[in-house]
């Protein structure tokens, strides 16, 4: 019984041929570009991040790679979950819609990785249209102040911003490392 389970867990992977692998990655890249375009259309200049947008395309392709590697191998999928669970994301999400884009990339990558191109395509078209429609919905007018500098200036920056704007500026994002800081303050319109 134990040997049967072990054989199933270690041999239950499906191998893809070269054409199928290329098709998976081409589909993931095309959908990643659709996600790229959607992000560019729906984000304003203050919340748009070109580096984040480019990483969305790569996230879709990398998720496809992970799914192609896992295939139907249960043992490998459990190992991947364990390995990926140690990743800790420290980048603050600047716009709540960014979370939607991350999940879209992962879902599209999973669909392409298991060769379900129809679901990936139809789902991406629906999400794209929804984001374009709802991308027109804007928050109230607000202003963002982005301050970058050395970490030892952080308390001075907080004091000056607080004093200059009479405590109306609120820290929206604080990305700090040992040497550098980046703070984004939000001001009401």
N, C-alpha and C positions, 0 to 999 in steps of 0.2 A: 504494500500500500504506500509506504513512504517513498519507495523508489519510483512508483508511478506518478506520484505528486511531484517529486523532484524532476523527473523527466518532462512532465508537462510544463512546469515553471521554467525550465531551462531551454526547452526546444519549441516553445509555442510562438515564435516570432515569424512574421512573414517578411520575406525579402522582396524588395521592389527592384525591378529592372531599371536600367539607365533612363529609358524613355519616361517611365512613371515618375522617377525622382526629378527629372528635369521639368516635367509637367507640373509637379507639386510646387517646385520653387518658382517657376514662371508665374503660376497662378497666385502664389503668395506675394510675389513682387508686384504684380498688377494690382492686387487688392491693397497692398501697402501703399502704392502710389495714389490710389483712390482715397485712402485714409489721409495721406499727405495733403492732397488737394482739399479735402473736406476741412481739415484742421486749418489750413491757410485761409479758406473762405470764411470760416466761422469765428475766427479770433481777431480781435482788434490789435492795433499796433502795441498797446501797452501790455497786453497779456500774451502776445505771440512770442514763441520761443522757437527760433529756427533749429537749434540743436535738438530740442525735444521733438520737433516735427520730424527731423531726419531719423531720430531714434525710433519713431513709430514704425517706419518702413522696416528697419532692421529687426524690431521686435516681432513683427509678423513673420519674417523669414526665419528667424531663430526659433520661434515656436513651431514652425513647420519642420525644421530640422529635428527638434526634440521629439515631436510626434512621429516622424519617420523613423527615428532611432528606436523608439519604444515599440512601435508596431503593436503586436498582440502579446508581447512578453510581459507577463504579470510581474515577475521578479524584477525585471529591469525598470518597470514603471514604479514599483515601490522604492527601488533604489534612487530613481530620479527624484521622486517626491521628497525623500530624505535628504538628498543632496541639495535640492533647491530650497528646502525649508530653512537652510542656514543663511540664505541671502537676506540681508537687511537693507531696505531701501531708506536712505536718509534724505533724499531730495524732497523738499516740501512741494506739495501740489499747489500751484499758484492760482489755478482756476478749477472750479469743481468739475467742469466739463472734461478736463484732462483725464480724470478717472475713467470716464466713458470711453475715451480714445484708447486707453491702455487695455480695457476689457475687450474692446472691439478688435484690437490687434491680436490679443491672445485667442479669442474665439475664431477669428479668421485663420490664424496660423494652425489651430487645432483642426479646423475643417480641411484646410489644404493638406495638412500632414496625413490625414486619413483618406485623402483623395475624394472628399465630398465637396466637389467644386460647385455644384448646383446650390447647395445650402450656403456656402461661402459667398457666392455671387448674389443670390437673392437677398440674403441677410445683409450684406454690405450695401446693396442698393437701398434697402429700407432704412437702414441706420443712416446712410448718407443723406437721404431726403429728409429724414426726421431732424438731423442735426442742422441742415441748411435752413429748414423752416424755423426750428427753435433757436437757431443761431441769431436770428433777427431779434430775439427777445434779449433786451439789454437790462442790466441793473440800473439803478438810479445813477445819475451822474456822480462820478467819483474821480479823484485824482490820486495817482500813485507817485510816491517819491522813492527812488531807488538810490541807496547810499552804499558804496563799496569802499573798503579801506582796510587798514591794518586792524587787527583784533584789539590792540591796546587803546584804540580810539572809540570803542563801542559805547562805553558809558558817557563819554563826552558828546557823542552824536545823539544819544538818547536824550540827554539833558537839553541840548541846543534845539532839537526838533520839538521837544515838549514845550520849551519856553517860547519859541518863535510862533508856534501854532496854538498856543494857549491850551495845551492838553487835548486838542481835537484830532491830532494825528495818532492813529493806532497802528501798532506793529502788526502787519499782515503776515510777513514771512521773515524769519531770521535764520539765514544759512551762514553758519560760522564754522571755521576750522580753527586749528591752533594758531595760525598766523593771520588769517584774513577773515573779514566779515562782509556779509551782504545783507542789508536790511531793506525791506520794502514796507513803507508806511502808506496807509490809506487815509485820505482826507475826504470828508463828505463834500458833495457838490455845492 
